[in-house]
Amino acid sequence: GVKAGLKRTYSAVTQDHLEASNMPQWKPLLYAVAFLHTTVQERRKFGPLGWNIPYEFNHADFAASVQFVQNHLDDMDIKRGVNWSCVRYMLGEVQYGGRVTDDLDKALLNTYARVWFGEHMFSENFCFYKDYVIPKGKTVEDYLQYIEQLPVIDTPEVFGLHPNADITYQTNLANETLSMIVSIQPKDSSAGEGETREAVVQRLADEMLEKLPPDYNPHEVKAQLQKMGAFQPINIFLHQEIDCMQHVISRVRATLTDLKLAIDGTIIMSEELQDALDNIYDARIPKLWFRISWESTTLGFWFTELLERNQQFSSWLQDGRPNQFWMTGFFNPQGFLTAMRQETTRMNLAKGWALDSVVLHNEVTKMMKEDVAGPPPTDIGGVYIYGLFLEGAGWDRKNSKLVESAPKVLFTSLPVVHVYA
């Protein structure tokens, strides 16, 4: 937390360092940089809600920032005072910003620099967040005493996050702990009464094999695609997705069949089959399957998603292009959007459109997926997609705009989105 981070930082600060500059701005600026340093590090624990990309901020960033502030104060013209735009630029774009590659993360970092660094930081009522102020101390001991009385546990608002962010963090932490406990459980096959591990897995394997969709026949797939126009970008995309789906179905079928034989003692239980047995028993996704598929919380959800994804592809293949697409059910959603751009470009070749100048537009409609009766209007073109969720924000369907998350609601489903180019 903030307390531990500031404590760590100030334990490394010497009294000489604290008195390195006789400018009145020096000590508050040193504390503000330390607070910024702790904040950027603490946001990492909130995953994508904290930073889009997790950055390795370290003590070298803090040391370089402090050195810059010290040099700036030493060279400062007292009449002009601190050049705040320079300080903000160096912190937000160079010292810490130099590590940041995502545009939205950069905007966030610059916002911290703008809000926390300025002439206003020396006023009596300045605070980073309520009860988190800049202490007035003369010695390192004074600062450490102030830091000591900070709360041990910080609310996410201290870092500018919604209270829901803490629920996500605590949930992930609990899941990791429980996952660790499960993985160190003894793997005895005949623990007490009831079914053995092997019998449970054998039963589950039978159930899954029964529900598993049949393999795609390459000749039938080719024939159907020919009917729909095999060289249309969106149909080429469908072909690639079906290949990926077939790979998953084949792998699942082979693993389950081999696992049953290994349990019966017909073939040797390999390391990969043992991993599959342990994971299926614990309702987790075997590594073999996870490598070529998608993330999911439990094996049950993963298998249901396999059936739903397959349903989308097979009905698209049999009944032709659907009115709307389940975007999150694709292996390569980016490829789907590219195919759509290519399709739009081809339709407008006569107008001189070029692929690299075609830009995607999104419009969040007021329809849910049940309300979609036909494809998007032909004059605009594009596709309807569904299955998208917002994390860290809510959606006001009536006014079609983003709103703050409702308390304890971590995900909000978006209505159907019209994507066109």
C-alpha positions as CSV (number, residue, x, y, z in Angstrom):
1,G,0.0,0.0,0.0
2,V,0.9,3.7,0.1
3,K,2.2,3.5,3.6
4,A,4.6,0.6,2.8
5,G,5.7,2.3,-0.4
6,L,6.4,5.7,1.2
7,K,8.1,4.0,4.1
8,R,10.4,2.1,1.8
9,T,11.2,5.2,-0.2
10,Y,11.9,7.4,2.9
11,S,13.9,4.7,4.6
12,A,16.4,5.2,1.7
13,V,16.4,9.0,2.0
14,T,19.2,10.5,4.2
15,Q,19.0,13.8,6.2
16,D,21.7,15.2,3.8
17,H,19.5,14.3,0.9
18,L,16.5,16.1,2.6
19,E,18.7,19.2,3.0
20,A,20.2,19.0,-0.5
21,S,18.4,22.2,-1.5
22,N,17.5,25.2,0.6
23,M,14.5,26.1,-1.6
24,P,11.2,26.0,0.3
25,Q,9.7,23.9,-2.6
26,W,12.2,21.1,-2.3
27,K,10.8,19.0,0.6
28,P,7.1,19.1,-0.6
29,L,8.3,18.2,-4.1
30,L,10.4,15.3,-2.9
31,Y,7.3,14.0,-1.0
32,A,5.0,14.5,-4.0
33,V,7.4,12.6,-6.3
34,A,7.6,9.8,-3.7
35,F,3.8,9.7,-3.6
36,L,3.6,9.6,-7.4
37,H,6.2,6.8,-7.4
38,T,4.1,4.7,-4.9
39,T,0.9,5.4,-6.8
40,V,2.2,4.2,-10.2
41,Q,3.6,1.0,-8.6
42,E,0.4,0.3,-6.6
43,R,-1.9,0.6,-9.7
44,R,-0.2,-2.5,-11.1
45,K,-2.0,-4.8,-8.6
46,F,-5.4,-3.7,-10.1
47,G,-4.5,-5.4,-13.5
48,P,-5.8,-3.7,-16.6
49,L,-7.9,-1.3,-14.5
50,G,-4.6,0.1,-13.1
51,W,-2.5,0.2,-16.3
52,N,-3.4,-1.2,-19.8
53,I,0.1,-2.6,-19.9
54,P,1.9,-3.5,-16.6
55,Y,5.1,-1.4,-16.4
56,E,8.2,-2.2,-14.3
57,F,8.5,1.2,-12.5
58,N,11.5,1.0,-10.1
59,H,13.7,3.0,-7.7
60,A,15.8,4.2,-10.6
61,D,12.8,6.2,-12.0
62,F,12.3,7.8,-8.6
63,A,16.0,8.6,-8.2
64,A,16.2,10.2,-11.7
65,S,13.0,12.2,-11.0
66,V,14.3,13.5,-7.7
67,Q,17.7,14.4,-9.2
68,F,15.9,16.3,-12.0
69,V,13.7,18.3,-9.5
70,Q,16.9,19.1,-7.4
71,N,18.8,20.3,-10.5
72,H,15.8,22.4,-11.6
73,L,15.5,24.1,-8.2
74,D,19.2,24.8,-8.1
75,D,19.1,26.5,-11.6
76,M,15.8,28.3,-10.9
77,D,15.4,32.0,-11.2
78,I,13.8,32.9,-7.9
79,K,11.7,35.7,-9.4
80,R,10.2,33.4,-12.0
81,G,9.7,30.5,-9.7
82,V,9.3,26.8,-10.7
83,N,8.7,26.1,-14.4
84,W,5.7,23.8,-13.8
85,S,5.1,22.8,-17.4
86,C,8.8,21.6,-17.5
87,V,8.4,19.6,-14.3
88,R,5.2,18.0,-15.5
89,Y,6.7,17.2,-18.9
90,M,9.8,15.6,-17.4
91,L,7.7,13.5,-14.9
92,G,4.8,12.5,-17.2
93,E,6.7,12.2,-20.5
94,V,10.3,11.4,-19.7
95,Q,11.2,10.0,-16.3
96,Y,8.1,7.8,-15.7
97,G,6.5,8.5,-19.1
98,G,9.6,7.1,-20.9
99,R,8.5,3.6,-19.9
100,V,4.9,4.1,-20.9
101,T,4.0,2.8,-24.4
102,D,0.1,3.0,-24.3
103,D,-1.5,6.3,-25.2
104,L,-4.2,6.1,-22.6
105,D,-1.7,5.1,-19.9
106,K,0.4,8.2,-21.0
107,A,-2.7,10.4,-20.6
108,L,-3.3,9.0,-17.1
109,L,0.3,9.7,-16.1
110,N,0.2,13.2,-17.4
111,T,-3.1,13.8,-15.5
112,Y,-1.4,12.8,-12.2
113,A,1.5,15.2,-13.1
114,R,-1.0,18.0,-13.9
115,V,-3.2,17.6,-10.8
116,W,-0.5,17.0,-8.2
117,F,2.4,19.2,-9.4
118,G,1.8,23.0,-9.5
119,E,1.8,26.1,-7.3
120,H,-1.4,24.8,-5.7
121,M,0.5,22.0,-4.1
122,F,2.0,24.4,-1.5
123,S,-1.4,25.7,-0.3
124,E,-2.9,24.6,3.0
125,N,-5.9,22.7,1.6
126,F,-3.9,20.7,-1.0
127,C,-4.3,16.9,-0.7
128,F,-3.6,13.9,-3.0
129,Y,-6.9,12.4,-1.7
130,K,-8.7,13.2,1.5
131,D,-6.4,12.7,4.5
132,Y,-3.4,12.2,2.2
133,V,-1.5,15.5,2.5
134,I,2.0,16.7,2.1
135,P,3.5,16.8,5.7
136,K,5.6,19.7,7.0
137,G,8.7,18.1,8.4
138,K,12.3,19.1,8.9
139,T,13.9,15.7,9.4
140,V,13.5,12.2,7.8
141,E,12.2,11.1,11.2
142,D,9.3,13.7,11.0
143,Y,8.3,12.3,7.6
144,L,8.5,8.7,8.7
145,Q,6.3,9.5,11.8
146,Y,3.7,11.0,9.5
147,I,3.9,8.0,7.1
148,E,3.5,5.7,10.1
149,Q,0.0,7.1,10.9
150,L,-1.3,6.6,7.3
151,P,-3.9,3.8,6.9
152,V,-2.4,0.3,6.4
153,I,-5.0,-0.5,3.7
154,D,-5.8,2.1,1.1
155,T,-9.1,2.4,-0.8
156,P,-8.8,2.4,-4.6
157,E,-10.0,6.0,-4.7
158,V,-6.5,7.1,-3.4
159,F,-5.2,6.0,-6.8
160,G,-8.1,7.6,-8.7
161,L,-9.9,4.2,-9.1
162,H,-13.5,3.2,-8.5
163,P,-14.2,1.2,-5.3
164,N,-15.1,-1.8,-7.5
165,A,-11.4,-2.1,-8.5
166,D,-10.8,-3.5,-5.0
167,I,-13.4,-6.2,-5.4
168,T,-11.6,-7.3,-8.6
169,Y,-8.2,-7.3,-6.9
170,Q,-9.5,-9.2,-3.8
171,T,-11.3,-11.7,-6.0
172,N,-8.1,-12.4,-8.1
173,L,-6.1,-12.7,-4.9
174,A,-8.6,-15.2,-3.4
175,N,-8.7,-17.2,-6.6
176,E,-4.9,-17.4,-6.7
177,T,-4.8,-18.6,-3.1
178,L,-7.5,-21.2,-3.6
179,S,-5.9,-22.4,-6.8
180,M,-2.6,-22.8,-4.9
181,I,-4.4,-24.8,-2.2
182,V,-6.0,-27.1,-4.8
183,S,-2.7,-27.7,-6.6
184,I,-1.0,-28.9,-3.4
185,Q,-3.7,-31.3,-2.4
186,P,-2.6,-35.0,-2.3
187,K,-3.3,-36.8,-5.6
188,D,-4.2,-40.2,-4.1
189,S,-6.6,-42.1,-6.3
190,S,-8.4,-43.9,-3.5
191,A,-9.0,-41.3,-0.9
192,G,-11.7,-42.6,1.5
193,E,-15.1,-43.8,0.3
194,G,-16.9,-42.9,-2.9
195,E,-15.7,-42.6,-6.5
196,T,-11.9,-42.6,-7.1
197,R,-10.3,-39.6,-9.0
198,E,-10.0,-41.9,-12.1
199,A,-13.6,-42.9,-12.0
200,V,-14.8,-39.3,-11.7
201,V,-12.6,-38.2,-14.7
202,Q,-13.7,-41.3,-16.7
203,R,-17.3,-40.3,-16.2
204,L,-16.6,-36.6,-17.1
205,A,-14.7,-37.7,-20.2
206,D,-17.6,-39.8,-21.4
207,E,-20.0,-36.9,-20.9
208,M,-17.8,-34.5,-22.7
209,L,-17.1,-36.9,-25.6
210,E,-20.9,-37.3,-26.0
211,K,-21.5,-33.6,-26.2
212,L,-18.4,-32.8,-28.4
213,P,-19.4,-31.5,-31.9
214,P,-18.5,-33.7,-34.9
215,D,-15.4,-32.9,-36.9
216,Y,-15.8,-30.5,-39.8
217,N,-15.6,-32.3,-43.2
218,P,-13.0,-30.3,-45.2
219,H,-14.8,-31.0,-48.5
220,E,-18.2,-29.9,-47.2
221,V,-16.6,-26.7,-45.7
222,K,-15.0,-25.9,-49.0
223,A,-18.2,-26.5,-51.0
224,Q,-20.2,-24.3,-48.6
225,L,-17.6,-21.5,-48.8
226,Q,-17.6,-21.8,-52.6
227,K,-21.4,-21.2,-52.6
228,M,-21.0,-18.1,-50.3
229,G,-18.0,-16.8,-52.3
230,A,-14.7,-18.3,-51.2
231,F,-12.6,-15.3,-51.9
232,Q,-14.7,-12.8,-50.0
233,P,-12.6,-11.5,-47.1
234,I,-15.2,-12.3,-44.5
235,N,-15.5,-15.9,-45.8
236,I,-11.7,-16.3,-45.8
237,F,-11.9,-15.3,-42.2
238,L,-14.6,-17.9,-41.5
239,H,-12.4,-20.6,-43.0
240,Q,-9.5,-19.6,-40.8
241,E,-11.7,-19.7,-37.7
242,I,-13.2,-23.1,-38.6
243,D,-9.6,-24.4,-38.9
244,C,-8.8,-23.1,-35.4
245,M,-12.0,-24.6,-34.1
246,Q,-11.3,-28.0,-35.7
247,H,-7.8,-28.0,-34.1
248,V,-9.4,-27.5,-30.6
249,I,-12.1,-30.2,-31.2
250,S,-9.5,-32.7,-32.5
251,R,-7.2,-32.0,-29.5
252,V,-10.1,-32.4,-27.0
253,R,-11.3,-35.6,-28.6
254,A,-7.8,-37.1,-28.7
255,T,-7.0,-36.1,-25.1
256,L,-10.3,-37.5,-23.7
257,T,-10.0,-40.8,-25.8
258,D,-6.4,-41.3,-24.7
259,L,-7.2,-40.4,-21.1
260,K,-9.9,-43.1,-21.0
261,L,-7.4,-45.7,-22.4
262,A,-4.7,-44.6,-19.9
263,I,-7.2,-44.9,-17.0
264,D,-8.0,-48.4,-18.2
265,G,-4.3,-49.2,-18.4
266,T,-4.3,-49.8,-22.1
267,I,-1.7,-47.1,-22.8
268,I,0.9,-45.4,-20.6
269,M,-0.3,-42.3,-18.6
270,S,2.0,-39.6,-20.0
271,E,2.8,-36.3,-18.3
272,E,0.3,-34.4,-20.4
273,L,-2.4,-37.0,-19.7
274,Q,-1.7,-36.8,-16.0
275,D,-2.0,-33.0,-16.2
276,A,-5.3,-33.4,-18.0
277,L,-6.6,-35.9,-15.4
278,D,-5.6,-33.6,-12.5
279,N,-7.1,-30.5,-14.1
280,I,-10.4,-32.2,-15.2
281,Y,-10.8,-33.5,-11.7
282,D,-10.3,-30.0,-10.3
283,A,-12.6,-28.5,-12.9
284,R,-9.8,-26.6,-14.5
285,I,-8.7,-26.4,-18.2
286,P,-5.9,-28.8,-19.1
287,K,-2.7,-27.0,-20.3
288,L,-2.9,-28.9,-23.6
289,W,-6.3,-27.3,-24.4
290,F,-5.6,-23.9,-22.9
291,R,-2.6,-23.3,-25.1
292,I,-4.7,-23.4,-28.3
293,S,-7.9,-21.9,-27.0
294,W,-9.3,-19.1,-24.8
295,E,-9.4,-18.1,-21.1
296,S,-12.2,-19.2,-18.9
297,T,-12.7,-19.5,-15.1
298,T,-13.7,-23.2,-15.0
299,L,-13.7,-26.2,-17.3
300,G,-17.5,-26.2,-17.4
301,F,-17.6,-22.6,-18.7
302,W,-14.8,-23.4,-21.1
303,F,-16.6,-26.4,-22.6
304,T,-19.9,-24.5,-22.8
305,E,-18.1,-21.8,-24.7
306,L,-16.6,-24.4,-27.1
307,L,-20.1,-25.5,-28.0
308,E,-21.4,-22.0,-28.4
309,R,-18.4,-20.9,-30.6
310,N,-18.8,-24.0,-32.7
311,Q,-22.6,-23.3,-33.0
312,Q,-21.8,-19.8,-34.4
313,F,-19.4,-21.2,-37.1
314,S,-21.5,-24.2,-38.1
315,S,-24.8,-22.1,-38.4
316,W,-22.9,-19.4,-40.4
317,L,-21.5,-22.1,-42.7
318,Q,-24.9,-23.8,-43.2
319,D,-27.3,-20.8,-43.2
320,G,-25.1,-18.1,-44.7
321,R,-23.9,-14.9,-43.2
322,P,-25.7,-14.0,-39.9
323,N,-27.3,-10.6,-39.2
324,Q,-25.0,-10.2,-36.2
325,F,-21.8,-11.7,-34.9
326,W,-20.7,-12.8,-31.5
327,M,-17.4,-10.9,-31.5
328,T,-16.0,-12.5,-28.4
329,G,-16.5,-16.0,-29.9
330,F,-13.8,-15.5,-32.4
331,F,-10.2,-16.7,-32.1
332,N,-8.9,-13.6,-34.0
333,P,-11.4,-10.7,-33.5
334,Q,-8.9,-8.3,-35.0
335,G,-8.8,-10.4,-38.2
336,F,-12.6,-10.1,-38.3
337,L,-12.5,-6.3,-38.3
338,T,-9.7,-6.3,-40.9
339,A,-11.8,-8.5,-43.2
340,M,-14.7,-6.1,-42.7
341,R,-12.5,-3.2,-43.8
342,Q,-11.3,-5.1,-46.8
343,E,-14.9,-5.9,-47.8
344,T,-15.9,-2.2,-47.5
345,T,-12.8,-1.1,-49.5
346,R,-13.7,-3.6,-52.3
347,M,-17.3,-2.3,-52.4
348,N,-16.0,1.3,-52.9
349,L,-13.1,0.6,-55.3
350,A,-14.9,2.7,-57.9
351,K,-14.7,5.7,-55.6
352,G,-11.0,5.2,-55.3
353,W,-10.9,3.9,-51.7
354,A,-7.7,2.4,-50.4
355,L,-7.4,-0.1,-47.5
356,D,-4.9,1.9,-45.5
357,S,-7.1,5.0,-45.5
358,V,-10.3,3.2,-44.4
359,V,-11.0,3.9,-40.7
360,L,-13.4,1.9,-38.5
361,H,-16.4,3.7,-36.8
362,N,-18.4,2.3,-33.9
363,E,-21.9,3.2,-33.0
364,V,-23.4,1.6,-29.9
365,T,-27.1,1.0,-30.8
366,K,-30.0,0.9,-28.4
367,M,-30.8,-2.8,-29.5
368,M,-29.9,-5.9,-27.5
369,K,-29.1,-9.0,-29.6
370,E,-32.7,-10.2,-29.4
371,D,-33.9,-7.0,-31.1
372,V,-31.8,-7.4,-34.3
373,A,-34.1,-8.4,-37.1
374,G,-31.8,-7.9,-40.1
375,P,-28.3,-6.8,-41.2
376,P,-27.2,-3.1,-41.0
377,P,-28.7,-0.7,-43.6
378,T,-27.0,-1.3,-47.0
379,D,-26.2,2.4,-47.5
380,I,-23.9,2.4,-44.4
381,G,-22.9,-1.3,-44.5
382,G,-20.7,-2.8,-41.8
383,V,-21.7,-5.4,-39.2
384,Y,-23.6,-5.7,-36.0
385,I,-21.6,-7.3,-33.2
386,Y,-22.6,-8.3,-29.7
387,G,-21.0,-9.9,-26.6
388,L,-18.9,-6.9,-25.5
389,F,-18.6,-5.9,-21.9
390,L,-17.4,-2.8,-20.1
391,E,-15.1,-3.1,-17.0
392,G,-14.6,0.0,-14.9
393,A,-17.6,1.9,-16.4
394,G,-21.3,1.5,-16.8
395,W,-23.5,2.2,-19.9
396,D,-26.6,4.5,-20.0
397,R,-28.6,2.8,-22.7
398,K,-31.3,5.5,-22.8
399,N,-28.8,8.3,-23.6
400,S,-26.1,6.1,-25.2
401,K,-23.2,7.3,-23.1
402,L,-20.7,6.0,-20.5
403,V,-21.5,6.4,-16.8
404,E,-19.7,5.5,-13.6
405,S,-19.9,1.8,-12.6
406,A,-22.7,0.9,-10.2
407,P,-21.4,-0.2,-6.8
408,K,-20.4,-3.9,-6.8
409,V,-21.3,-4.3,-10.5
410,L,-17.9,-5.3,-12.1
411,F,-19.1,-5.8,-15.7
412,T,-21.8,-4.1,-17.8
413,S,-22.9,-5.7,-21.0
414,L,-23.0,-3.4,-24.0
415,P,-25.9,-3.3,-26.4
416,V,-25.3,-4.4,-30.0
417,V,-22.6,-2.3,-31.6
418,H,-22.7,-1.3,-35.3
419,V,-19.1,-1.3,-36.7
420,Y,-18.7,0.2,-40.1
421,A,-15.9,1.8,-42.2
